[in-house]
Amino acid sequence: MKRRHRIRRTLLLGGIVGVVLLSGILFFPASVTRVYETREVLIPRGASVETIAGILKADGLVKSPELFALAARVLGYDRHLKAGRYTIPVGASIYRILRQLSSGMGKQDMVTVPEGLRTDEIARVLAAQSKTDPSRFMALTRDSSFAASLGVPADRLEGYLYPDTYPFYPLLSAEEVARVMVGRALRVFEEEMALPGAREGLTMHELVTLASIVEAEAMVPSERPRIAAVFYNRLRRGMMLQSDPTVSYALGIFRNRVYYSDLNVKSPYNTYRNRGLPPGPICSPGRAAFHAVLFPLPDSTELYFVARGDGTHIFTKSWEDHLAAIAHVRAVAKVESTPRPAGLLMQGPMLRAVPDSAPPVLRAAIVSAPSKPAGRAGVVSAPSKPAGRAGVVSAPSKPAGRPGVVSAPSKPAGRAGVVSAPSKPAGRAGVVSAPGRSTKRAEVVSAPKKGTGTTKSTTAKKKAATKR
């Protein structure tokens, strides 16, 4: 009895230890790394558990392929592992890897195709993110027999490669990728056309064509139904659509601006030369654009719209209003593109008035840089100084004569004389000038300590006058 009890206890303890060890292997990280590192794993379609375990072993994500396969069967994941591209952290537990492979590809491993792309742009996206052969993919988009096999009501796939996020990975062929995208597009279009109240009168291909133009024109989602209504109004009146994106598509040159010379391109896609819809879509529209052509803005009578430059448009009902809107947009763009001054230093030269007795060419003096010559009404070398009637005072708080300029501090000036820096000449109506500059009708005054007279300044000349 005791021996039997001992055996049971041993088996129970062994079972507990085994469960703990198995739990540690399955649920705890296989290894701990200081730096977070991931590996990209490609699981092919139809791969068995043993094949997947071998791939994970080769990438250093599991240590024992046999234990991984056993755990997958015990936990019931062996029949739910999905093909695709997975980004798995190094050291992840077996249970975490099994859950990730059974849940499918994550968003970081998906391929996202935005709305409004052409087939050549989609081919580049697929080549970059899922390694799809771009040449083969482009050949399929132009293959009419392949398009017919997919149920596309056109001879090519332009407009029928639905923009969405897909679980594409490098092991998929171009045919598989195109088939998935076209199938998604046809399903979405049929769902929208089956909605109650959807607009009737156009075939699916015509709706996709118009939706592609709306997708290319609209930058703000809320404007899609309004733009669609404008195109419907123009079609009803027999007017040409005159859509710039159709011209770009016809040219095969895609830039931010269409020039007037581009409007003359001879192509059935040029809606400036041909009435009605172009032969086919010009890009891949999303669900919102397709919904807009089925449910355009009701009771709209607008016939024109012009882009503001910020993504929105100005909508008008008449040609005159449209021309006014174009002029307004151009005027705003011109004002916004004109550089504005940052301060006084960015402004033009400041003008000062001079007395009426000055020559006509010197009626206004310009405040400019130092060392510039001056006439009777001179140039001031310090532009930020206050000015008298005929000039500018370069030293603050100093008095100036009626026509003169004071440039040296603490020196008084007479009516006609100018006190300047030491050893600088002054004339009857003095000018402040750069060193070494001479002025007409000026005599030198070398820093006198007393005030100067009206016409004569030096003591020697006074004595000579006394002797005579």
Phi, psi and omega per residue, in radians:
M1 nan -0.795 3.120
K2 -1.129 -0.658 -3.133
R3 -1.160 -0.702 3.115
R4 -1.119 -0.710 3.115
H5 -1.119 -0.662 3.136
R6 -1.168 -0.667 3.131
I7 -1.157 -0.747 3.117
R8 -1.069 -0.747 -3.128
R9 -1.149 -0.651 3.116
T10 -1.151 -0.763 3.117
L11 -1.123 -0.675 3.124
L12 -1.132 -0.783 3.120
L13 -1.122 -0.711 3.100
G14 -1.104 -0.676 3.098
G15 -1.122 -0.708 3.121
I16 -1.109 -0.792 3.122
V17 -1.076 -0.722 3.128
G18 -1.104 -0.738 3.115
V19 -1.100 -0.737 3.135
V20 -1.103 -0.792 3.133
L21 -1.107 -0.764 3.134
L22 -1.127 -0.697 3.093
S23 -1.101 -0.712 3.105
G24 -1.095 -0.689 -3.135
I25 -1.225 -0.680 -3.049
L26 -1.415 -0.722 -2.943
F27 -1.820 -0.343 -3.123
F28 -1.690 2.663 -3.127
P29 -0.979 2.474 3.124
A30 -1.202 -0.529 3.109
S31 -2.717 2.794 3.139
V32 -2.036 2.141 3.131
T33 -2.009 2.604 3.125
R34 -1.283 -0.593 -3.127
V35 -1.871 2.281 3.126
Y36 -1.207 2.181 -3.084
E37 -2.397 2.478 3.139
T38 -2.191 2.793 3.076
R39 -2.259 2.445 3.082
E40 -1.606 2.198 -3.068
V41 -2.102 2.343 3.098
L42 -1.916 2.037 3.128
I43 -1.798 2.005 -3.109
P44 -1.272 2.800 -3.140
R45 -1.222 2.371 3.117
G46 1.375 0.186 -3.127
A47 -1.239 2.459 3.105
S48 -1.396 2.991 3.128
V49 -1.107 -0.700 3.136
E50 -1.131 -0.678 3.114
T51 -1.143 -0.748 3.116
I52 -1.121 -0.722 3.116
A53 -1.080 -0.682 3.096
G54 -1.133 -0.678 3.100
I55 -1.109 -0.760 3.139
L56 -1.153 -0.635 3.094
K57 -1.135 -0.734 -3.138
A58 -1.142 -0.547 3.130
D59 -1.536 0.058 3.093
G60 1.299 0.449 -3.109
L61 -1.715 -0.408 3.041
V62 -2.322 2.609 -3.132
K63 -1.609 -0.571 -3.089
S64 -2.171 1.832 3.093
P65 -1.079 -0.591 3.140
E66 -1.123 -0.737 3.126
L67 -1.165 -0.642 3.101
F68 -1.100 -0.807 3.140
A69 -1.120 -0.697 3.113
L70 -1.115 -0.782 3.134
A71 -1.112 -0.659 3.131
A72 -1.098 -0.692 -3.133
R73 -1.290 -0.714 -3.121
V74 -1.136 -0.725 -3.093
L75 -1.503 -0.075 3.068
G76 1.438 0.362 -3.137
Y77 -1.660 -0.097 -2.986
D78 -1.131 -0.455 -3.116
R79 -1.771 0.123 -3.066
H80 -2.159 0.178 3.121
L81 -1.370 2.281 -3.010
K82 -1.892 2.565 3.093
A83 -1.281 2.747 3.107
G84 2.595 -2.986 3.104
R85 -1.885 2.232 -3.053
Y86 -2.245 2.442 3.022
T87 -1.817 1.897 -3.017
I88 -1.998 2.277 3.104
P89 -1.169 2.489 3.070
V90 -1.207 2.308 -3.122
G91 1.594 0.082 3.129
A92 -1.162 2.614 3.141
S93 -1.259 2.819 3.125
I94 -1.087 -0.717 -3.132
Y95 -1.095 -0.720 3.124
R96 -1.117 -0.725 3.131
I97 -1.136 -0.731 3.118
L98 -1.091 -0.726 3.115
R99 -1.139 -0.723 -3.133
Q100 -1.149 -0.742 -3.135
L101 -1.226 -0.495 3.121
S102 -1.441 -0.393 -3.140
S103 -1.448 -0.300 -3.111
G104 1.656 3.130 -3.067
M105 -1.158 2.492 3.080
G106 -1.477 2.993 -3.087
K107 -1.110 -0.595 -3.130
Q108 -1.185 -0.304 3.130
D109 -1.771 -0.022 -3.117
M110 -1.410 2.903 3.048
V111 -1.958 2.150 -3.118
T112 -1.876 2.174 3.092
V113 -1.918 1.951 -3.119
P114 -1.237 2.896 3.082
E115 -1.253 2.659 3.003
G116 1.435 0.226 3.130
L117 -1.581 2.599 3.031
R118 -1.483 3.014 -3.102
T119 -1.112 -0.655 3.139
D120 -1.179 -0.605 3.084
E121 -1.224 -0.688 3.096
I122 -1.108 -0.689 3.109
A123 -1.050 -0.678 3.124
R124 -1.194 -0.688 3.106
V125 -1.091 -0.798 -3.132
L126 -1.149 -0.659 3.120
A127 -1.140 -0.633 -3.102
A128 -1.345 -0.641 -2.999
Q129 -1.767 -0.481 -3.118
S130 -2.224 0.155 3.086
K131 1.032 0.521 3.066
T132 -1.290 2.401 -3.115
D133 -1.136 1.973 -3.067
P134 -1.182 -0.624 -3.139
S135 -1.143 -0.789 3.123
R136 -1.142 -0.699 -3.139
F137 -1.119 -0.784 3.137
M138 -1.129 -0.645 3.094
A139 -1.101 -0.656 3.123
L140 -1.187 -0.633 -3.121
T141 -1.169 -0.365 -3.140
R142 -1.774 0.010 -3.094
D143 -1.505 1.926 -3.099
S144 -1.163 -0.633 3.127
S145 -1.177 -0.666 3.084
F146 -1.155 -0.711 3.100
A147 -1.085 -0.719 3.131
A148 -1.151 -0.623 3.124
S149 -1.155 -0.411 3.128
L150 -1.599 -0.074 -3.141
G151 1.506 0.313 -3.138
V152 -1.394 2.243 -3.133
P153 -1.408 0.761 3.136
A154 -2.723 3.020 -3.110
D155 -1.648 0.127 3.083
R156 -2.686 3.039 -2.998
L157 -1.759 0.076 3.109
E158 -1.036 2.201 3.141
G159 1.616 -0.242 -3.085
Y160 -1.934 0.206 3.024
L161 -1.713 1.676 -2.927
Y162 -1.168 2.290 3.102
P163 -1.315 2.113 -3.098
D164 -2.926 -3.086 3.061
T165 -1.803 2.193 -3.012
Y166 -2.158 2.603 3.073
P167 -1.500 0.929 3.135
F168 -1.428 2.559 3.106
Y169 -2.487 2.852 -2.963
P170 -1.035 -0.349 -3.096
L171 -1.411 -0.115 3.133
L172 -1.432 2.541 3.118
S173 -1.474 2.871 3.117
A174 -1.099 -0.623 3.101
E175 -1.094 -0.757 3.134
E176 -1.128 -0.723 3.138
V177 -1.108 -0.845 -3.139
A178 -1.096 -0.691 -3.134
R179 -1.102 -0.725 3.140
V180 -1.147 -0.763 -3.087
M181 -1.192 -0.736 3.125
V182 -1.168 -0.726 3.099
G183 -1.044 -0.699 3.103
R184 -1.140 -0.714 -3.134
A185 -1.107 -0.851 -3.122
L186 -1.090 -0.646 3.126
R187 -1.152 -0.748 3.135
V188 -1.158 -0.776 -3.128
F189 -1.082 -0.732 3.131
E190 -1.157 -0.662 3.098
E191 -1.096 -0.749 -3.119
E192 -1.202 -0.704 -3.122
M193 -1.200 -0.398 3.140
A194 -1.468 -0.096 -3.136
L195 -1.190 2.473 3.123
P196 -1.157 2.406 3.136
G197 1.517 0.041 -3.139
A198 -1.166 2.531 -3.098
R199 -1.163 2.446 -3.135
E200 -2.045 2.934 3.093
G201 2.015 -0.272 3.126
L202 -2.081 2.573 3.078
T203 -1.316 2.957 3.107
M204 -1.042 -0.737 -3.124
H205 -1.118 -0.702 3.097
E206 -1.169 -0.657 3.098
L207 -1.143 -0.735 3.116
V208 -1.135 -0.666 3.115
T209 -1.101 -0.853 3.125
L210 -1.141 -0.681 3.119
A211 -1.106 -0.592 3.113
S212 -1.177 -0.634 3.087
I213 -1.176 -0.754 3.094
V214 -1.072 -0.722 3.122
E215 -1.079 -0.685 -3.130
A216 -1.289 -0.541 -3.106
E217 -1.432 -0.677 -2.991
A218 -1.424 2.277 3.012
M219 -1.868 -0.488 3.108
V220 -1.838 2.179 -3.078
P221 -0.970 -0.613 -3.072
S222 -1.206 -0.285 -3.112
E223 -1.557 -0.121 -3.091
R224 -1.023 -0.874 3.129
P225 -1.088 -0.559 -3.125
R226 -1.258 -0.712 3.085
I227 -1.140 -0.718 3.097
A228 -1.057 -0.681 3.118
A229 -1.126 -0.676 3.096
V230 -1.062 -0.785 3.139
F231 -1.143 -0.681 3.085
Y232 -1.104 -0.711 3.123
N233 -1.111 -0.684 3.133
R234 -1.232 -0.695 3.096
L235 -1.108 -0.683 -3.124
R236 -1.156 -0.565 -3.138
R237 -1.555 -0.027 -3.120
G238 1.358 0.314 3.122
M239 -1.489 2.669 3.043
M240 -1.256 2.547 -3.106
L241 -1.174 -0.630 3.108
Q242 0.899 1.006 3.130
S243 -1.781 2.170 -3.117
D244 -1.058 -0.718 3.138
P245 -1.022 -0.514 3.106
T246 -1.208 -0.562 3.089
V247 -1.186 -0.755 3.103
S248 -1.066 -0.707 3.128
Y249 -1.155 -0.673 3.116
A250 -1.166 -0.651 3.133
L251 -1.283 -0.539 -3.000
G252 1.350 0.177 3.119
I253 -2.062 2.143 -3.026
F254 -2.051 1.944 3.121
R255 -2.401 3.083 -3.052
N256 -1.320 -0.278 -3.045
R257 -2.371 2.473 3.056
V258 -1.853 2.251 -3.111
Y259 -1.627 2.807 -3.128
Y260 -1.065 -0.589 3.123
S261 -1.158 -0.427 3.131
D262 -1.259 -0.384 -3.040
L263 -1.219 -0.213 -3.101
N264 -1.629 0.092 -3.116
V265 -1.099 2.347 -3.125
K266 -1.530 1.840 -3.133
S267 -2.809 2.498 3.075
P268 -1.138 -0.246 3.110
Y269 -1.507 -0.170 -3.133
N270 -1.405 1.822 -3.102
T271 -1.418 0.102 2.977
Y272 -1.572 -0.215 3.136
R273 -2.065 -0.281 -3.062
N274 -2.194 2.416 3.099
R275 -1.460 2.747 3.104
G276 1.394 -2.924 -3.113
L277 -1.400 2.647 3.017
P278 -1.188 2.987 -3.076
P279 -1.085 -0.437 -3.097
G280 -2.856 3.132 -3.137
P281 -1.114 2.737 3.104
I282 -1.915 -0.090 3.091
C283 -2.900 -3.122 3.123
S284 -1.677 1.902 3.126
P285 -1.377 2.641 3.053
G286 -1.554 -3.115 -3.125
R287 -1.089 -0.674 -3.089
A288 -1.131 -0.719 3.129
A289 -1.187 -0.704 3.111
F290 -1.155 -0.651 3.096
H291 -1.154 -0.592 -3.115
A292 -1.155 -0.647 3.137
V293 -1.341 -0.345 3.042
L294 -1.487 -0.455 -3.136
F295 -2.332 1.216 3.134
P296 -1.224 2.977 3.134
L297 -1.090 2.148 -3.089
P298 -1.266 2.657 3.048
D299 1.014 0.526 3.128
S300 -1.517 2.415 3.059
T301 -2.118 0.221 -3.107
E302 -1.339 2.497 -3.089
L303 -2.125 -0.203 -3.042
Y304 -2.416 2.722 2.948
F305 -2.698 2.585 3.126
V306 -2.328 2.451 -3.091
A307 -1.304 2.397 3.095
R308 -1.373 -0.487 -3.057
G309 1.918 -0.152 3.125
D310 -1.954 0.213 -3.123
G311 1.786 -0.339 3.126
T312 -1.706 3.006 -3.098
H313 -2.294 2.743 2.973
I314 -1.782 2.127 -3.096
F315 -1.787 2.363 -3.113
T316 -2.371 2.865 -3.072
K317 -1.868 -0.341 -3.096
S318 -2.236 2.820 3.135
W319 -1.140 -0.665 3.133
E320 -1.119 -0.762 3.110
D321 -1.145 -0.584 3.109
H322 -1.150 -0.738 3.098
L323 -1.116 -0.690 3.097
A324 -1.127 -0.666 3.111
A325 -1.152 -0.691 3.093
I326 -1.100 -0.768 3.119
A327 -1.090 -0.694 3.116
H328 -1.104 -0.780 -3.138
V329 -1.101 -0.727 3.135
R330 -1.166 -0.685 3.116
A331 -1.119 -0.752 3.117
V332 -1.116 -0.725 3.131
A333 -1.129 -0.645 3.131
K334 -1.177 -0.728 3.120
V335 -1.126 -0.745 -3.105
E336 -1.219 -0.465 -3.139
S337 -1.501 -0.198 3.127
T338 -1.366 2.187 3.130
P339 -1.211 2.459 -3.117
R340 -1.840 2.499 -3.132
P341 -1.183 2.552 3.139
A342 -1.500 -0.324 -3.109
G343 3.131 -2.869 -3.116
L344 -1.116 -0.544 -3.116
L345 -1.190 -0.333 3.137
M346 -1.579 -0.088 -3.109
Q347 -1.483 2.950 3.115
G348 -1.282 -3.121 -3.116
P349 -1.134 2.516 3.114
M350 -1.529 2.431 -3.090
L351 -1.885 2.436 3.090
R352 -2.125 2.455 3.119
A353 -1.418 2.606 3.105
V354 -2.080 2.913 -3.117
P355 -1.056 2.776 -3.131
D356 -1.162 -0.360 -3.121
S357 -1.330 -0.201 -3.129
A358 -1.269 2.722 3.093
P359 -1.042 2.659 -3.081
P360 -1.029 -0.613 -3.101
V361 -1.266 -0.259 -3.121
L362 -1.992 0.446 -3.130
R363 -1.161 -0.418 3.112
A364 -2.277 2.241 3.137
A365 -1.793 2.522 -3.080
I366 -1.783 2.290 3.035
V367 -1.361 2.016 -3.053
S368 -2.405 -2.893 -3.115
A369 -1.237 2.840 3.131
P370 -1.101 2.991 3.053
S371 1.107 0.605 3.067
K372 -1.868 2.416 3.131
P373 -1.239 2.711 -3.095
A374 -2.384 2.719 3.026
G375 -1.590 -2.514 -3.103
R376 -1.187 -0.632 3.029
A377 -1.827 1.869 -2.813
G378 -1.536 3.086 3.134
V379 -1.699 2.348 -3.113
V380 -1.708 2.311 -3.053
S381 -1.428 -0.285 3.094
A382 -1.993 1.822 -3.008
P383 -1.201 -0.280 -3.049
S384 -1.661 0.319 -3.099
K385 -1.748 2.645 3.108
P386 -1.234 2.689 -3.081
A387 -2.071 2.652 3.000
G388 -1.503 -2.701 -3.099
R389 -1.225 -0.794 -3.041
A390 -1.868 -0.077 -3.093
G391 -2.658 -2.861 -3.126
V392 -2.184 2.345 3.108
V393 -1.494 2.085 -3.087
S394 -1.488 -0.305 3.083
A395 -1.998 2.097 -3.073
P396 -1.097 2.724 3.043
S397 1.122 0.343 3.103
K398 -1.972 2.427 -3.111
P399 -1.305 2.612 3.085
A400 -2.139 2.609 3.047
G401 -1.228 3.107 -3.077
R402 -1.114 -0.907 3.093
P403 -1.784 0.004 -2.983
G404 -1.691 3.078 -3.125
V405 -2.262 2.330 3.095
V406 -1.737 2.183 3.138
S407 -2.148 -0.274 3.132
A408 -1.917 2.286 -3.098
P409 -1.177 2.725 3.042
S410 1.054 0.404 3.101
K411 -2.075 2.139 3.114
P412 -1.350 2.665 3.116
A413 -2.157 2.525 3.042
G414 -1.401 -2.949 -3.108
R415 -1.200 -0.756 -3.080
A416 -1.877 -0.167 -3.069
G417 -1.650 2.830 3.126
V418 -2.236 2.292 3.045
V419 -1.690 2.093 -3.120
S420 -2.103 -2.943 3.112
A421 -1.066 2.742 -3.124
P422 -0.922 2.514 3.106
S423 1.075 0.521 3.090
K424 -1.970 2.421 -3.105
P425 -1.359 2.683 3.082
A426 -2.339 2.406 3.091
G427 -1.744 -2.956 3.134
R428 -1.128 -0.776 2.981
A429 -2.012 1.729 -2.857
G430 -1.337 2.773 3.138
V431 -2.270 2.370 3.031
V432 -1.487 2.166 -3.092
S433 -2.407 3.033 3.141
A434 -1.286 2.758 3.106
P435 -0.994 2.470 3.105
G436 1.501 -0.072 3.137
R437 -1.567 2.497 3.112
S438 -1.990 2.695 3.114
T439 -2.200 2.671 3.101
K440 -1.308 2.629 3.066
R441 0.937 0.718 3.131
A442 -2.270 2.419 3.079
E443 -1.950 2.659 -3.007
V444 -1.413 2.299 3.015
V445 -2.107 2.027 -3.053
S446 -1.727 1.419 3.031
A447 0.820 1.157 3.114
P448 -1.212 2.700 3.100
K449 -1.591 -0.228 3.125
K450 -2.039 2.962 -3.135
G451 -1.205 2.661 -3.129
T452 -1.643 2.714 3.102
G453 -1.382 -2.972 -3.083
T454 -1.399 -0.731 -3.092
T455 -2.099 -0.619 -3.124
K456 -1.999 2.497 -3.006
S457 -2.091 -0.477 -2.958
T458 -1.663 2.695 -3.125
T459 -1.229 -0.570 -3.110
A460 -1.125 -0.709 3.125
K461 -1.200 -0.551 3.072
K462 -1.131 -0.747 3.129
K463 -1.139 -0.669 3.127
A464 -1.121 -0.645 3.105
A465 -1.183 -0.593 -3.137
T466 -1.184 -0.769 3.129
K467 -1.067 -0.693 3.122
R468 -1.182 nan nan
